[in-house]
Amino acid sequence: MNWKIVVLLLSVPLLVNCGASESRIKRDKNASSHYKLGIAHLIGEEPSLQKAYIEFQRTIQLDPKHRDAHYALGHIYFQQESYEKAIQSFQETIAIDPNYSEAYNYLGRVYSLQKEYDKAIASYEAALRNLQYETPENPYWNLGLVYVKQEKYEDAIRELKNAVRVNPNIVAVHHLLGNLYSKTGDLEKSIASYQRVLQISPKDVTAQYNLGCIYQKEGSVDMADQAFDRVLELSPKLGSDPDFRRCSNPLE
């Protein structure tokens, strides 16, 4: 047997694999460069969705499984209100990485805007199945908003409480909880929610005013007056409204 021929034949696949590997590394490097350039166009001093879009498309041409490029395209489509294309991009992202919670959360936002609430809820719940999700308060908050739109206030309160459990300092969540507790007749918890807002943001005029209205609603006249006096300290122009202390023109 001619061992030189055998060795030569065995080395051919190695050379082919080596060449393919080098080609793949070069391709991946180029794809990464286009992706980074796309991000720069999104967050630079002069953002350009179109330039970013082109770079992300080039990324995907080089690497069809580039998860973050598909996700970034979804973001662009969302900004452009091209919601069907956004859905497709986020679904492609999830197909590549079924545990990518950010994509599920963004997908839920699109479905919610289209009033496809069941799909939105399913997407948010999928986002929450990944225990390594860094910001689970976001899908909890979004779930709460969907339930508010459906007037399912108890469900909304449950999800917002989950958001607070994860991140206790989100002012918007406490605001909405205060409103929902008032709607459902739990004035004590409504007061506690607005007080929490004021602990985080002492000059929040809306929380201070709503607190006064809740005190008024439960019959605590002195506490209501104290809250309204504080509102006027923060925003004197509201005193020109004759119905200011009647809560007939609620602040949003």
VMD Tcl script that draws the C-alpha trace (Angstrom):
set ca {
  {0.00 0.00 0.00}
  {1.25 3.48 -0.89}
  {1.04 5.26 2.46}
  {1.92 8.62 0.92}
  {-1.27 8.49 -1.17}
  {-3.32 7.48 1.90}
  {-1.97 10.37 3.96}
  {-2.63 12.77 1.09}
  {-6.21 11.58 0.73}
  {-6.82 11.87 4.47}
  {-5.46 15.39 4.55}
  {-7.84 16.69 1.86}
  {-10.94 16.80 4.15}
  {-8.86 18.55 6.80}
  {-7.83 21.22 4.33}
  {-11.42 21.63 3.14}
  {-12.70 21.91 6.72}
  {-9.96 24.39 7.57}
  {-10.87 26.53 4.57}
  {-14.56 26.37 5.44}
  {-13.80 27.30 9.04}
  {-11.74 30.31 7.97}
  {-14.52 31.38 5.60}
  {-17.11 31.07 8.37}
  {-14.97 33.10 10.78}
  {-14.56 35.83 8.16}
  {-18.30 35.80 7.45}
  {-19.18 36.02 11.13}
  {-16.70 38.85 11.62}
  {-18.21 40.80 8.73}
  {-21.73 40.15 10.03}
  {-20.71 41.41 13.46}
  {-19.22 44.55 11.92}
  {-22.44 45.34 10.05}
  {-24.49 44.72 13.18}
  {-22.35 47.05 15.28}
  {-22.58 49.71 12.58}
  {-26.36 49.32 12.58}
  {-26.48 49.86 16.34}
  {-24.29 52.95 15.92}
  {-26.81 54.34 13.43}
  {-29.59 53.74 15.96}
  {-27.99 55.39 18.97}
  {-25.54 57.85 17.42}
  {-25.71 61.62 17.55}
  {-27.67 61.61 14.29}
  {-29.81 58.43 14.43}
  {-30.96 56.97 11.14}
  {-33.43 54.10 11.04}
  {-32.84 53.61 7.33}
  {-29.07 53.32 7.62}
  {-29.48 50.98 10.58}
  {-32.03 48.94 8.62}
  {-29.55 48.48 5.75}
  {-26.80 47.29 8.08}
  {-29.05 44.81 9.88}
  {-30.22 43.42 6.55}
  {-26.59 42.97 5.50}
  {-25.92 41.23 8.80}
  {-28.71 38.74 8.17}
  {-27.56 38.14 4.58}
  {-24.20 37.08 5.97}
  {-25.60 35.29 9.01}
  {-29.30 34.35 8.72}
  {-29.26 33.11 12.33}
  {-28.03 36.40 13.80}
  {-30.55 36.73 16.63}
  {-29.84 40.31 17.58}
  {-30.07 41.60 14.01}
  {-33.57 40.11 13.65}
  {-34.52 41.67 16.98}
  {-33.12 45.05 15.92}
  {-35.09 44.88 12.67}
  {-38.22 44.24 14.72}
  {-37.45 47.37 16.72}
  {-37.14 49.42 13.52}
  {-40.38 48.05 12.10}
  {-42.09 48.86 15.41}
  {-40.83 52.44 15.26}
  {-42.12 52.70 11.70}
  {-45.49 51.24 12.78}
  {-45.00 48.35 10.33}
  {-46.46 45.99 12.87}
  {-46.86 42.87 10.72}
  {-43.19 43.05 9.74}
  {-42.26 43.66 13.37}
  {-44.17 40.53 14.39}
  {-42.36 38.51 11.73}
  {-38.96 39.78 12.90}
  {-39.65 39.01 16.54}
  {-40.97 35.57 15.63}
  {-37.78 34.91 13.66}
  {-35.78 36.05 16.68}
  {-37.64 33.62 18.92}
  {-37.19 30.79 16.41}
  {-33.43 31.29 16.73}
  {-33.51 31.68 20.53}
  {-36.71 30.37 22.20}
  {-35.54 31.80 25.55}
  {-35.09 35.38 24.36}
  {-37.50 37.12 26.71}
  {-36.96 40.61 25.32}
  {-38.34 39.46 21.96}
  {-41.41 37.92 23.58}
  {-42.02 41.14 25.51}
  {-41.67 43.32 22.41}
  {-43.92 40.94 20.47}
  {-46.53 41.32 23.19}
  {-46.40 45.11 22.82}
  {-47.14 44.80 19.11}
  {-50.07 42.45 19.70}
  {-51.41 44.78 22.38}
  {-51.34 47.75 20.01}
  {-53.31 45.67 17.54}
  {-55.77 44.78 20.30}
  {-54.92 41.09 19.99}
  {-54.92 40.81 23.74}
  {-54.87 37.01 24.05}
  {-51.73 36.84 21.91}
  {-50.20 39.72 23.87}
  {-50.84 37.95 27.18}
  {-49.34 34.71 25.84}
  {-46.24 36.59 24.69}
  {-45.73 38.33 28.03}
  {-46.19 35.07 29.89}
  {-43.59 33.46 27.60}
  {-41.18 36.28 28.47}
  {-41.67 35.51 32.15}
  {-40.89 31.82 31.75}
  {-37.20 32.63 31.40}
  {-35.93 33.00 34.96}
  {-32.75 34.67 33.68}
  {-34.67 37.63 32.24}
  {-32.96 40.74 33.61}
  {-36.03 43.02 33.64}
  {-39.13 40.89 34.34}
  {-40.89 43.98 35.68}
  {-41.44 45.01 32.04}
  {-43.69 42.10 30.99}
  {-45.44 42.23 34.38}
  {-46.17 45.92 33.76}
  {-47.29 45.24 30.20}
  {-49.51 42.38 31.36}
  {-51.10 44.75 33.85}
  {-51.80 47.27 31.09}
  {-53.48 44.63 28.93}
  {-55.74 43.61 31.79}
  {-56.62 47.27 32.43}
  {-57.65 47.59 28.78}
  {-59.86 44.55 29.27}
  {-61.18 46.05 32.54}
  {-59.91 43.00 34.43}
  {-58.74 45.09 37.34}
  {-58.00 42.33 39.83}
  {-55.79 40.58 37.26}
  {-54.09 43.88 36.52}
  {-53.42 44.49 40.22}
  {-51.90 41.02 40.57}
  {-49.43 41.61 37.74}
  {-48.54 45.11 38.88}
  {-47.84 43.79 42.36}
  {-45.48 41.29 40.73}
  {-43.74 44.19 39.00}
  {-43.37 45.97 42.35}
  {-41.99 42.80 43.92}
  {-39.24 42.72 41.29}
  {-38.59 46.48 41.24}
  {-40.16 48.45 44.13}
  {-39.25 51.89 42.78}
  {-41.17 52.23 39.51}
  {-43.33 55.33 39.98}
  {-45.71 54.54 37.09}
  {-46.61 51.16 38.60}
  {-47.51 52.66 41.97}
  {-49.54 55.37 40.23}
  {-51.57 52.80 38.34}
  {-52.01 50.64 41.43}
  {-53.35 53.67 43.30}
  {-55.86 54.27 40.53}
  {-56.93 50.62 40.35}
  {-57.32 50.25 44.10}
  {-59.55 53.32 44.03}
  {-61.63 51.82 41.20}
  {-62.07 48.57 43.12}
  {-62.95 50.37 46.37}
  {-59.81 49.57 48.35}
  {-59.08 53.14 49.44}
  {-56.55 52.15 52.09}
  {-54.32 50.46 49.53}
  {-54.89 53.32 47.09}
  {-53.59 55.76 49.70}
  {-50.60 53.51 50.39}
  {-49.76 53.39 46.68}
  {-49.79 57.17 46.27}
  {-47.79 57.57 49.48}
  {-45.23 55.19 48.01}
  {-45.01 57.38 44.90}
  {-44.30 60.37 47.13}
  {-41.60 58.47 48.98}
  {-39.85 57.87 45.67}
  {-40.70 61.24 44.12}
  {-41.71 63.79 46.81}
  {-42.59 66.50 44.27}
  {-44.98 64.37 42.23}
  {-47.95 66.75 41.95}
  {-50.29 64.17 40.41}
  {-49.73 61.65 43.22}
  {-50.19 64.38 45.83}
  {-53.44 65.53 44.23}
  {-54.82 62.02 43.82}
  {-53.94 61.32 47.43}
  {-56.01 64.33 48.46}
  {-58.92 63.09 46.36}
  {-58.77 59.63 47.95}
  {-58.69 61.14 51.45}
  {-61.70 63.22 50.45}
  {-63.47 60.15 49.09}
  {-63.02 58.27 52.36}
  {-64.13 61.30 54.41}
  {-60.75 62.31 55.86}
  {-61.27 66.04 55.33}
  {-58.23 67.30 57.24}
  {-55.89 64.88 55.49}
  {-57.37 65.89 52.14}
  {-56.81 69.58 52.89}
  {-53.21 68.91 53.87}
  {-52.63 67.06 50.62}
  {-54.23 69.84 48.55}
  {-52.21 72.50 50.38}
  {-49.06 70.59 49.46}
  {-50.23 70.48 45.81}
  {-50.51 74.27 45.80}
  {-47.01 74.56 47.21}
  {-45.74 72.46 44.34}
  {-47.93 74.01 41.63}
  {-49.56 77.33 42.68}
  {-51.30 77.83 39.33}
  {-53.72 75.00 40.14}
  {-55.29 77.26 42.76}
  {-56.96 79.24 39.98}
  {-59.25 76.28 39.26}
  {-62.45 76.78 41.31}
  {-63.09 73.03 41.27}
  {-59.57 72.19 42.36}
  {-60.54 70.70 45.73}
  {-63.62 68.96 44.35}
  {-61.56 66.53 42.29}
  {-63.77 67.23 39.30}
  {-60.78 67.68 36.99}
  {-58.48 64.79 37.89}
  {-54.80 65.11 37.06}
  {-53.32 62.49 34.74}
}
mol new
graphics top color blue
foreach p $ca { graphics top sphere $p radius 0.5 }
foreach p [lrange $ca 0 end-1] q [lrange $ca 1 end] { graphics top cylinder $p $q radius 0.2 }
display resetview
